[in-house]
Amino acid sequence: MYCRPVIILLAIGITSSCATKNTENPPATAKLVDLSRYTGRWHEIARLPMPFQKDDEAAIAEYGANPDGTLSVHNIAIRPDGSQHDIRGKATVLNPPKNTKLAVRFSTWFGPLIPVPKEGNYWVLHVDDSYQEAIVGTPDRKYLWILSRTPTIPELRYTSLVDKAEASGFDVSRLIRPAQKARIRQASGGG
């Protein structure tokens, strides 16, 4: 009976403590992000562990432009059995015109209760010239995502992106790569 409220309060507490952690030496961001090129679908290639996503789930992130200048955020987690769950929100750019630091809030009943640090919780650390691969992280280096426009990338490219993340101070030894089965379903749009 008490389990669900306790889990929700625990999740709020964990996220709150992560969101307010001070960063004295944050990672460098990309020089500039063209939001019109960044919007669209991104596939999660790898990530650091998160309390809200199981290790065997693959993910897709879809970003769009809102009329008020924010970005729409739609995250879809794909379980190994093909079932999906999703969450929506919006991202506000904190450092225009560079557009590399964003504050993301999700549209849940508890979303407004979770503080977002003034420096943001979604930093674009790297995006390649063709906007096909990206590295996103948090300024406290607790969370990291390696993203691609395609569900898989060549191992050499993956290693190069991991090396960039490591050079930015992230603990890449803890990276999780979604299960191959989930990535195949993700690529085919199955669910």
N, C-alpha and C positions, 0 to 999 in steps of 0.2 A: 504494500500500500504506500509506504513512504519512499520506495525505491526511485520512482520516476522524478519526484521533486528534488530528492537528494542528488541524483545524477545531473539534473539541470543546474542546480546551484553549484555543484562541483565544476561543471563545464564553464559556467560564468566566472567562477573564481579562477580557474586555470587560465582562461582567456584573458581575464582582467589583469592577472599578474604578469602575463606575457606581454600584454599591450602596454603596460606602464613601465616596463623595465628600461632603465636608463642605458644609453649607449654612448660611451665615451669616444670610441673609435669605430664608427660605422663603416660598412663596406662602401666602396665607390660605386656610383651608379653609371649607367650608360650616359654618353654625352647628351643625347637628344632622342626622344621618341616621337615619331610622327603618329599621332593617335589614329589618323585615318588609315594608316597602313597596319597598325597594331590590332585594330578591331577585327573581329571574326573569330574563327574557331581555332583553339589550341589544344593539343593533346599532351597530357602529362606523360613524360618519358621516365622521370624519376622525381623523388621528393624525400625530404627528411620526414621522420615520423610525425604524425599529427594525432591529437586525441579524438578528432571527429571523423577520421577516415581509417578504415581497416587496411592492414598491410596488403591484402590481396585484391583491393579494389583499384581499378584503373579510373582515370578521370578525364573529363573534357571541360574546358573553360571556354565560354562564348562571351565576347565583349561586343557591345554596340554603342553607338553614339546617341545620347539623349538630347532633346531640344534645349535643356537647361545647361548644357556643357558638361554634364557628368557622363560617366559610362555605365551602361547596364552590364550587370554581371550575372551569368547563369552558369553555375557549376553542376556538372552531372557526374555522379559516381556510378561506376558499372561494376557490379559484383561478378564473381566467377561464374555464377549460374545464369548470367545475362540480365538479371533484374537490375533496375536502376532506381536511384533516388537523387533528388536535386534540391538546390537551394538558389534563390535569386537575391540580388542586392544591387547596390550601385557603388561606383568608385568616384571619388572627387580628386582631381589633380591638385596637388599642394604646391607645386613649383613650376607653373607655366612660365615661359614657353618650353622649358626642358621636358616637362611631362614625364619625369622618371620616378616621382614619389607620389603615391596615391594613398588615400584613406578609403578602405573598403568597409562597407556596412551591409549586413545581410538583413533581408526583410522577414524577420521572425519576430515573435512576440517579445523575445528577450534581446534582440539585436540592439535596440537603443540603450539597453542597460550595460552593454559591454563597451568600456572606454576604448577609443582609438587614440594612440599616441599622437601628439602634435606633429611628429615627423612622419607619420603614416605607418601603414602596416603592409604595404605592397610596393616594393621598390624594384624597378626594372634595372637589373645589374648589367645585362648584356642583351642586345638584339643584333642579329647579323644584318648585313646590308640589304638582303632581300626579304627580311622579315619572315624568315622560315623557321628560325630557332631563337629561343630566348631563355634567359636565366632570370628568375624572380626570387627575391628573398625578403626577409624582414631585417630591419636595421640592427636588431639584437642577435642576428645570425641563428636564431632558434629554428626558423622554418625556411625552406628552400624548395623551389620547383624548377625542373628543367623541362622546357616546353618545346614542342615542335608542331608545325602545321600538319604533319603526317603522324600516324600512330606509332611508327617505328623510324629509327634513323640508323645509318651505318655505325658500326661499333667504333670506328675511328673518330667520327663526329661526336659520339657520346663521350668518349674518353677526353676529347678536347674541351667539351663543355664542363665536364667534371673537373678537369685541371683548372679551368677558369674559376670555378666555384671555390675550389680549394685555395687558390691564390688570393681569393677574396676573404679567406678566413673561416669558411664553413667546414664543418666536420663531415666530409664526404664519405667517411667509413660507415656512416649510419644510413646512407642513401637506400631507399626502397625503390625497386623497379617493379611496376605492376605486372601481375602474372601474364604470360604470353597469351593464354586463353582469353583473358579479358581484353587484351589489346587487339586480338583478332576480331572479337565481337565489336569492339569500339570502331575499328576500321570499316567493318561492313555495315555499321549503323544498326546492328542487331540489338535486340533488347528483350 
